[in-house]
């Protein structure tokens, strides 16, 4: 029962994020639900917005959705370097 409740809460969070137009929280809800096809579709539909953003997490997801391994690796290195600099 607990697992079903959690899933329903993430589905509710997904609906609310869609209504608000909050791409990041839509992505997070889809990740938590394990809905990878829906996640890839969402990221691809919002590619222009993601490319204009400074959000490396979303850019990595976009590169992965496009199956652009070189871009994904480059972004992950940048992410690791930025994360290491903050420590």
SEDOZA-986775 format. One line per field, with one value per residue (C-alpha): x, y, z. Coordinates in Angstrom, 2 decimals. Example, Ala and Ser with C-alpha at 12.3 -4.5 7.8 and 13.67 -1.06 7.14 Angstrom:
BEGIN
east: 12.30, 13.67 .
north: -4.50, -1.06 .
up: 7.80, 7.14 .
***
This chain:
BEGIN
east: 0.00, 2.80, 4.41, 1.09, 0.56, 3.99, 3.38, 0.06, 1.77, 4.33, 1.55, -0.19, 3.09, 3.49, 0.01, 0.64, 4.00, 2.35, -0.33, 2.30, 4.58, 7.41, 9.66, 12.14, 9.46, 7.84, 11.22, 11.76, 8.34, 8.86, 12.28, 10.84, 8.03, 10.55, 8.65, 11.68, 9.86, 7.67, 10.74, 12.62, 9.59, 9.20, 12.87, 12.88, 9.73, 11.41, 14.83, 15.02, 14.14, 16.66, 19.44, 18.88, 18.97, 21.95, 20.64, 23.29, 21.02, 18.43, 21.10, 22.52, 19.04, 18.57, 21.88, 20.90, 17.45, 19.12, 21.56, 24.40, 27.06, 29.82, 27.69, 26.51, 30.09, 31.22, 28.33, 28.93, 32.59, 31.53, 29.04, 31.69, 34.16, 31.58, 30.55, 34.16, 34.84, 32.00, 33.56 .
north: 0.00, 2.41, 2.04, 2.71, 5.84, 7.15, 6.50, 8.36, 11.29, 11.51, 11.32, 14.18, 16.13, 15.52, 16.87, 19.95, 20.60, 20.35, 22.82, 25.26, 24.72, 23.70, 21.59, 20.68, 19.20, 17.38, 15.81, 14.89, 13.29, 11.24, 10.13, 9.02, 7.17, 5.45, 6.58, 6.83, 7.02, 9.86, 11.59, 11.39, 12.69, 15.62, 16.52, 16.33, 18.46, 21.09, 20.90, 24.59, 25.74, 23.31, 24.37, 28.04, 27.23, 26.99, 23.73, 21.05, 18.31, 19.01, 19.37, 15.96, 14.44, 16.06, 14.70, 11.25, 11.48, 12.40, 9.50, 12.02, 10.20, 12.74, 15.64, 13.65, 12.85, 16.46, 17.77, 15.17, 16.22, 19.86, 18.91, 16.96, 19.81, 22.35, 20.09, 19.54, 23.29, 23.84, 21.43 .
up: 0.00, 0.88, -2.57, -4.27, -2.22, -3.08, -6.77, -6.60, -4.89, -7.69, -10.28, -8.49, -8.39, -12.13, -12.85, -10.72, -12.38, -15.82, -14.79, -13.54, -16.52, -14.21, -16.42, -13.67, -11.41, -14.32, -15.02, -11.37, -11.03, -14.21, -12.95, -9.63, -11.39, -13.66, -16.75, -19.03, -22.39, -21.12, -19.68, -22.97, -24.85, -22.46, -22.69, -26.48, -26.75, -24.59, -26.23, -27.16, -23.64, -22.13, -24.51, -23.55, -19.84, -17.50, -16.03, -16.59, -15.23, -17.93, -20.61, -19.68, -19.91, -23.32, -24.60, -23.32, -24.94, -28.24, -27.72, -28.11, -26.13, -26.77, -25.58, -22.56, -21.55, -22.04, -19.93, -17.21, -17.04, -16.75, -14.05, -12.13, -12.43, -11.23, -8.35, -7.35, -7.42, -4.91, -2.42 .
***
